[in-house]
């Protein structure tokens, strides 16, 4: 059984690296890459003449560990991970280029870590490889909105009964380096790699819908990913809480960096997000603690704390804006709140609609 990881962004690389570092490596992984990453795969050299995360192991022994459990995957890519303590690890991660029929294998378990706007297109590119019952673990920003789109796609392709959607949620912070030049001198000249930095320790929540959830929990528990196996009801509460918090924080940092300095709009945004989240919580069986965390005062305090603690960092959406990515995740965050709020009486969503439109205006010029 292999866990295919779809999405080579910061979270996908973070989880692939930590899962690769588990000593027993009893749960094989494979990173699914787009064709524009082929240069990194083709430049892979397995000679170990550089720093490795487990330097006490001789090269020959390490080679055996790397190959163990991966005899059916013959391509690798280097990933440089800087962990939460600042220690550098260089991991060789098994991978495949999507569309490369020389490495065509069935997929039965997939961890989706793409950006929200790319989720459906990325999944559809590997639909032909789905066989029998597929466990789809969705770990994206705006996953509540993303899953609606995924379900529609599964229905269109006639495979909705073959795919079990399982929510996962990460509160870890990570940043992926945008250019190979940032990787440093760890690799030989001409060898390209991905590079990811673990910037903030958090938790990983996973819905306990299948046996694979337990296996993922065990592997993540042996790394620095701090997993928590939860019921579907508890996951609903966690997704609502974490999405609400993330949305409030993302909005605050993006609008600050874009010089929207009117404090009133920040408070209106958080008020609307809180009102919609509280209304939605009444439809779900979630705990009293989660409901309290959705209250306006709690959200304001949380956002102020996080903004203060991460003043030197750039939020995920702000990274997209600065790197001129289009589309951003705003329609899966503020846009989703606007759509939900439009069906709730006595709840206004004007600020969220405004922010979604403003960020769309700023980023639409990046459209290729």
C-alpha positions in Angstrom: 0.0 0.0 0.0 1.4 3.4 -1.0 0.2 6.9 0.0 0.3 9.1 -3.1 0.8 12.7 -2.2 -0.7 15.1 -4.7 0.6 18.7 -4.3 4.2 19.7 -4.1 3.6 22.9 -2.2 4.8 23.7 1.4 2.4 21.3 3.2 2.8 18.4 0.7 6.6 18.6 0.9 6.5 19.0 4.7 4.4 15.8 5.1 6.3 13.9 2.5 9.7 14.7 4.1 8.6 13.8 7.7 6.9 10.6 6.5 10.1 9.7 4.7 12.1 10.2 7.9 10.2 7.6 9.9 12.9 4.9 10.5 10.8 1.9 9.6 9.2 3.6 6.6 6.5 1.0 6.8 4.0 3.2 5.0 5.5 3.9 1.5 4.8 7.2 -0.1 5.0 8.6 -3.6 5.0 12.3 -4.5 2.9 13.0 -7.6 4.6 15.8 -9.6 3.5 17.9 -12.6 5.6 17.8 -15.8 7.3 21.1 -15.1 9.1 19.4 -12.2 10.8 16.9 -14.5 14.1 18.6 -14.3 14.3 18.0 -10.5 13.5 14.3 -11.0 16.0 13.9 -13.9 18.8 15.6 -11.9 18.5 13.1 -9.1 21.9 11.6 -8.1 22.1 9.0 -5.4 25.7 9.3 -4.2 25.3 10.7 -0.6 28.3 13.0 -0.8 26.5 15.7 1.2 24.8 16.1 4.6 22.0 13.7 5.3 19.5 13.8 8.1 20.9 10.5 9.6 24.7 10.9 9.1 25.4 8.1 11.6 24.2 5.6 9.0 26.8 4.4 6.4 25.9 5.1 2.8 25.4 1.4 2.0 23.0 0.9 4.9 21.1 4.1 4.1 20.7 3.0 0.5 19.0 -0.2 1.7 16.7 1.8 3.9 15.8 4.1 1.1 14.9 1.2 -1.2 13.0 -0.8 1.4 9.3 -0.9 0.6 9.8 1.1 -2.7 10.9 -1.6 -5.1 8.1 -0.6 -7.5 9.1 3.0 -7.7 12.3 3.9 -9.4 12.3 7.7 -9.5 13.2 10.0 -6.7 13.5 13.7 -6.0 15.6 15.4 -3.3 13.7 17.5 -0.7 15.6 19.7 1.7 13.7 20.1 4.9 14.6 22.7 7.6 12.8 21.4 10.7 11.3 23.5 13.5 14.6 23.5 15.4 16.5 24.8 12.3 18.2 21.4 11.6 18.6 20.6 7.9 17.5 17.2 6.5 17.9 16.1 3.0 15.4 13.3 2.0 15.1 11.4 -1.2 11.4 11.1 -1.8 9.9 8.5 -4.2 8.0 10.3 -7.0 6.3 10.0 -10.3 5.6 12.5 -13.1 1.8 12.6 -13.8 1.2 11.4 -17.3 4.4 9.4 -17.5 3.1 6.0 -18.5 6.5 4.4 -17.8 5.6 4.7 -14.1 1.9 4.2 -14.4 0.5 2.5 -11.2 -2.9 2.2 -9.6 -3.8 4.6 -6.8 -5.8 3.5 -3.8 -4.8 6.1 -1.2 -4.2 9.8 -2.0 -3.4 12.7 0.2 -4.5 15.9 -1.5 -2.4 19.0 -0.5 -2.7 21.3 -3.5 -3.9 24.9 -3.4 -7.7 25.0 -3.4 -8.1 26.3 -7.0 -5.9 23.5 -8.4 -7.5 20.7 -6.4 -10.1 19.4 -8.9 -7.9 19.7 -12.0 -5.0 17.9 -10.3 -7.3 15.1 -9.1 -8.9 14.7 -12.5 -5.4 14.2 -14.0 -5.1 11.0 -12.0 -8.7 9.7 -12.1 -7.7 7.1 -14.7 -5.4 5.5 -12.1 -8.1 5.1 -9.5 -9.0 1.4 -8.9 -11.6 -0.2 -6.7 -12.2 1.8 -3.5 -10.0 4.9 -3.2 -9.4 6.7 0.1 -9.1 10.5 -0.7 -7.6 12.5 2.2 -8.4 16.2 1.6 -5.9 18.5 3.3 -6.3 21.8 1.6 -7.2 25.4 2.7 -10.9 25.9 2.2 -11.5 22.2 2.2 -15.2 22.6 3.0 -15.6 24.5 -0.3 -13.1 22.2 -2.2 -14.9 19.0 -1.3 -18.1 20.4 -2.9 -16.2 20.8 -6.2 -14.6 17.4 -5.8 -17.9 15.7 -5.3 -19.3 17.3 -8.4 -16.3 16.2 -10.4 -16.6 12.6 -9.1 -20.3 12.6 -10.1 -19.5 14.0 -13.6 -16.9 11.2 -14.1 -19.2 8.5 -12.7 -16.9 7.4 -9.9 -18.5 9.0 -6.8 -19.3 5.5 -5.4 -15.6 4.4 -5.7 -14.1 7.3 -3.7 -14.3 7.8 0.0 -13.6 11.4 1.0 -11.8 11.8 4.3 -11.1 15.2 5.8 -7.6 16.0 7.2 -6.5 19.3 8.6 -3.1 20.7 9.4 -2.3 23.7 11.6 1.5 23.4 11.0 3.2 26.4 9.3 5.6 25.8 6.4 7.2 27.8 3.6 8.5 26.4 0.3 11.4 28.1 -1.3 10.4 29.4 -4.7 13.7 29.1 -6.5 16.4 26.4 -6.6 19.1 29.0 -5.7 17.6 29.1 -2.2 18.5 25.4 -1.6 22.1 26.3 -0.8 25.2 24.3 -1.1 23.9 21.0 0.3 23.6 19.3 -3.1 26.2 18.8 -5.8 26.3 21.3 -8.7 23.6 20.5 -11.2 21.4 18.6 -8.8 18.0 20.3 -8.2 15.8 19.8 -5.2 12.7 21.1 -3.5 13.2 23.1 -0.3 10.7 23.5 2.6 11.0 25.1 6.0 8.8 24.1 9.0 8.0 27.5 10.4 5.4 26.7 13.1 4.5 23.7 15.1 0.9 22.7 15.1 -1.4 19.6 15.0 -2.7 17.3 12.3 -6.3 16.2 12.5 -7.5 13.2 10.5 -11.0 11.8 10.3 -11.0 8.2 11.4 -13.1 6.8 8.6 -10.9 3.9 7.6 -8.0 1.7 8.6 -5.6 3.8 6.5 -6.4 6.8 8.8 -5.0 4.8 11.7 -1.8 3.9 9.7 -1.3 7.5 8.8 -1.8 8.5 12.5 0.9 6.0 13.5 3.4 7.3 11.0 2.7 10.9 11.7 2.9 10.2 15.4 6.5 9.0 15.0 7.4 12.3 13.3 6.9 15.9 14.3 3.4 16.1 12.9 1.4 15.7 16.2 -1.6 13.8 14.8 -5.1 13.5 16.4 -7.5 10.9 15.1 -11.1 12.3 15.4 -14.7 11.4 14.7 -16.5 12.9 11.8 -18.5 15.2 14.1 -15.3 16.4 15.8 -13.7 17.0 12.4 -16.6 19.2 11.4 -16.0 21.3 14.4 -12.2 21.4 13.8 -12.6 22.3 10.2 -15.1 25.1 11.0 -12.9 26.5 13.8 -9.6 26.3 11.9 -11.1 27.6 8.7 -12.6 30.5 10.5 -9.4 31.4 12.3 -7.3 31.0 9.2 -9.7 33.1 7.1 -9.7 35.9 9.7 -5.9 35.8 9.9 -5.3 35.6 6.1 -7.6 38.6 5.5 -5.9 40.7 8.1 -2.4 40.1 6.8 -3.2 40.4 3.2 -5.1 43.6 3.5 -2.4 45.1 5.7 0.3 44.2 3.1 -1.9 45.7 0.4 -2.2 48.9 2.3 -5.9 48.6 3.1 -5.4 50.3 6.5 -9.0 51.0 7.5 -9.3 49.1 10.8 -13.1 49.0 10.5 -13.0 46.6 7.7 -10.9 44.1 9.7 -13.5 44.0 12.5 -16.3 43.8 10.0 -14.7 40.9 8.3 -14.2 39.0 11.6 -17.7 39.8 12.7 -19.2 38.4 9.4 -17.0 35.3 9.5 -18.0 34.7 13.2 -21.7 35.2 12.4 -21.7 32.7 9.5 -19.6 30.2 11.4 -21.9 30.3 14.5 -25.0 29.9 12.2 -23.3 26.9 10.5 -22.3 25.3 13.8 -26.0 25.0 14.8 -26.3 22.5 11.9 -23.4 20.4 13.1 -22.9 18.3 16.2 -19.8 20.1 17.5 -18.7 20.7 21.1 -19.3 23.7 23.3 -15.6 24.6 23.2 -15.5 24.7 19.4 -18.6 26.9 19.4 -17.0 29.3 21.9 -13.9 29.6 19.6 -16.2 30.8 16.8 -17.4 33.8 18.9 -16.4 37.3 17.7 -14.4 38.2 20.8 -12.5 34.9 20.7 -11.7 35.4 17.0 -10.4 38.9 17.5 -8.1 37.9 20.3 -6.8 35.0 18.3 -6.1 37.1 15.2 -4.3 39.7 17.2 -2.2 37.0 18.9 -1.2 35.3 15.7 -0.5 38.5 13.8 1.8 39.6 16.7 3.6 36.2 16.8 4.0 35.9 13.0 4.8 39.5 12.2 7.9 38.5 10.2 6.0 35.8 8.2 3.8 36.0 5.1 0.4 34.3 5.1 -0.3 31.6 2.5 -2.6 33.9 0.5 -0.1 36.8 0.7 2.7 34.5 -0.6 0.4 33.8 -3.6 -0.1 37.5 -4.2 3.6 38.4 -3.9 4.5 35.5 -6.3 1.8 36.7 -8.7 -0.2 33.4 -8.5 -3.7 33.4 -10.0 -6.2 32.4 -8.9 -5.7 32.7 -5.2 -7.7 30.9 -2.6 -9.9 33.9 -1.8 -13.0 32.4 -3.5 -12.6 29.3 -1.3 -12.3 31.5 1.9 -14.1 34.8 1.7 -16.1 33.7 -1.3 -17.3 30.7 0.5 -18.3 32.8 3.5 -20.2 35.1 1.1 -22.0 32.2 -0.5 -23.0 30.6 2.9 -24.0 34.0 4.4 -26.3 34.8 1.4 -28.6 32.0 2.5 -28.7 33.0 6.2 -31.2 35.6 7.3 -30.0 38.5 9.4 -26.3 37.9 8.5 -24.4 40.4 6.4 -21.4 39.4 4.3 -20.7 42.7 2.5 -17.1 43.0 3.8 -16.2 39.4 2.7 -17.7 40.1 -0.7 -15.7 43.3 -0.9 -12.4 41.7 0.0 -13.0 38.8 -2.4 -13.6 41.3 -5.2 -10.6 43.5 -4.2 -8.1 40.6 -4.1 -9.5 39.3 -7.4 -8.9 42.7 -9.0 -5.3 42.8 -7.7 -4.5 39.3 -8.9 -6.5 39.0 -12.1 -3.7 40.8 -13.9 -1.4 37.8 -13.1 -3.6 35.5 -15.1 -1.6 33.8 -17.9 
